Amino acid sequence: MPFLDHLEELRWRILWGLIALAVGFGIGFYLVTTVDVLGILIRPVEPFLEGSRIKFLSPSDPFFVTLKLAFVVGFLLAFPVIIYQIWAFISPGLLPEEKRAIVPALYFGLFLFMAGMALAYFAALPVTLRFMMSFQTESLQQAITIGPYMAFVVKLLLGFGLVFELPVVMLVLGALGLVNAAMLRKGRRYALVIITILAAILTPGDVIVLTIFMMVPLLLLYELSIVLVQIVERRRKRMLAELEDDGRTERETGDVASAVGVTGTAGSPGGGGTQDTGAPGGPANAVPQDDERPGDEPPRDEPPQDEPPPDPGEA
């Protein structure tokens, strides 16, 4: 495909992704305003509100919180469509075995994303709230506002969902041949440092408990990534072996066919192989002369006359 056609394809894929995001935003706004999505997100902090409600400091806070929450819900709804558009753009350049390895990984990635968000909502968020709000309770009184609380919750949920995509990323890289299991095993110590830094950045606030909550699943997912990449490598080796066997069989079949063809040519009537009758001056191109027409007897050559020896005097 020419370069300009690639750009046109990319433009349409981006356009369809934006349309899906806009439709998802509309559906998200409807869900936020009709279904109590905000109440679901506030529920983990209700035991710490002491019978009060979450407060807002500006008249525009409820409206903008609704818009932000609708965008988050719309992005989650449009995420499969966006992934499909990305896949439709890059899939023509992949090999069949790479497609067979990546397509299941996409479905597995959706499951891992939802699992990460569920772990954050049901386990990490309550523990984090309990830990952070257990300090200075005798001297301070809580006055939680909706803006910082929603930013805290959304960042936590999306952070856990994204980091749970680690096995999918490693599986895709392994299918493309960019990483291998030996490389991942060798880089365990570096992966531990990177996971610690990543968990500290993604977890809101300076919370040791929440960082550990994210580190432990990440380490387990890293080990799962090694297993998945190893499975992909075994499949690739098996497919390469099958391709080599097929190629060897085709070469052997071609050699046998060539040998049979040569033998049949050599054993044809007349023996001695083929004659080059098409060469210039050969029998096929020879034009009969006037005195060599078919049916006429060719002229007989007369014996040469004996010439007298040269006279030494003339020389």
Phi, psi and omega in degrees: 000133180296163184296319180294327176293324175298317178296321178295318177297317179297321180298317180291323178295318177296320180297316179294325176295319178293323177296317178298322178294321179293317178295319177297324177296319178297316178294322178296320178296321177295317180294321181294324184275335181258312175272143185280067178293320179296321177296325178296320180286333180279338186305320180298334183265353183300322178298341182260003181272352178057045177081357180264186179239160177293139187258163171228148188258343183231147178299335181273353183300313180301320181294311182290329175295321177297317179297315180297318179292322177296323178294318179297314179296319178296322177296318178295323178289323181274353184301316177299322179293320179296318178297321179296319179296320176296318180294319179295333180281322185265343185295326179299338180268005182257155176282159181301321180292328176291322177295318180295334179274329186275324183300312176297331180294329179294316177294320177297326179294321176298318178296317180294323179297314179294325178294320178296318178294321179295318178297320179294319184286316187270339184239304187289319184294311177299319180295319180296315179297318180295321181290313185288327183268012177266001181262142173053040180289336180283334185256339186240152175238134184288145174214067186289131178254157189289324184297301179297326180293317180293321176298320179297313184290315182296318178297321180292314182295312180292325178298313178295320180297320182288318182290339176286354176276004183303313179298326180293317179298315179295324179294318179294316178297323177293322178294328178277355179081016182274334176227161175221169184295322180297321178296318180291322177295320182292332183262025181299315183295322177290324178296324178297317179295315181296319179296320178297314179295317181296319179294322179292328180283317185285330181282130183289137178079175179263077186243117181289320183296315181292325177297318177294323178301326179274329182292316184299310176298325180296319178295318178295320178292328177295318177294322175297324178298320178298317180296316181295318178295322178296321177297318179297320179296319179296319178296319179296317179297319180295320179292321177296322178296319178295320178295321178295320178296318178296318178295321178295320179295319178296319178296317179296320178296319178296320178295318180295319179296321178296318179296320179295321179296318179294319180295318179296325179290318180293329182269014181284158180304140181103339176054176175073011177084195184271155178251139180275087182271355182260001181286148179300133180087358180281181182299325183289332183260000183287129181262125181293140178280172183295324181269008180235036179284153180299139179095338178268145179280129181298145180295146181272140178282131178281145180294140181296143179280142178286122179269145180290148179295148181294148180281124180302333181289324179292329178294000000 
